[in-house]
Amino acid sequence: MTEWQLRLSAYDRQVHAFDSGQREDFWEALCSHTVPANFMAECPEKQPSCLPCLIKIGELVATRQEGRRAEIAADVREQLSAFDGDKTFGQ
């Protein structure tokens, strides 16, 4: 699972989402904005954010949540199928 970090681009003065595993000279944001590593800064407060990056992060979170819901539903179905009728659910 990719971890993302929010960093300020000195080029457009917007906060973008970057893959935290990047170690290249140029980093690419989710929105395809590229920035030299030395032109990025920590994310200060009250700085405008890149809307395409925010939308893509939201889509990734929603996809992960859907995957987690499917895992939980499968676990519940498995436990229900193991239920022996003697009120020993989950044991």
C-alpha positions, 0 to 999 in steps of 0.5 A: 500500500502506497503512503502519500505525503502532502508537500508544498511545491515552490513552483505553484505554491500549492500543496500536492500529494506525493508518494512518500517512497520517491527518492528521485531528483524530481518528484511526481504528484498524484496530479502529474505535477513534477517538482525538483526535490529541492523545490519542495517544503513541508506542508505549512498551514493555510496553504492552497491545496491542489484540487486534482490531488485531493480528489485522487486521494479521496478516491484512493481512500474510498477504494481502500474503505470498499476493500476493507468492507468486503474483508469484514463482510467475508469474515462475518460470512465465515463466522456465520457459516461456522455457527453451530446453532448452540450459541457459540458464535465466533468461538 
